[in-house]
């Protein structure tokens, strides 16, 4: 049986810097998957290169735990991308995050993240039903434009990982002007 890990015949995955074809550039699930997967790998490599004394500190252990949690939480997103089952609205927001991050536009990427995480829905504050009669407008506020992140636990988790990877990507880009970065992450 296979699975012994000795398959030298498989080619290594293309480097993130490898030029993509026009078709690949427009393949949203593939771009989303490749971008975030490459960030996870870079982060793993960075942590692996740390000296032992840094790894053993509380901060070092915390960063390792954060990466592991991020990797676990983002797995469902990777599976959705591979199976091409990512909801269209979620896919378009994530694709915008990827393209803005790649361009070094982290403030715009953060805006796209906020759109997907909390949405642009009206946030009614206070008492919603004062009278005894139901008002037609109330149902719309409560049902439409509900933030995606509230839909499922797994979605909340992988969006948290997306944000962590966005922050990591921003730290790895000293070439980007501070005005294009989201500070105090």
Secondary structure, DSSP 8 states (H G I E B T S, - for coil): ---SS--TTS-----TTS---HHHHT-HHHHHHHHHHHHHHHHHHHHHTS-HHHHTSHHHHHHHHHHHHHHHHHHHHHHHHHHT---HHHHHHHHHHHHHHHTT-HHHHHHHHHHHHT-S-----S-S--SSS--HHHHHHHHTT--GGGT-HHHHHHHHHHHHHHHHHHHT-TTS-GGGS----
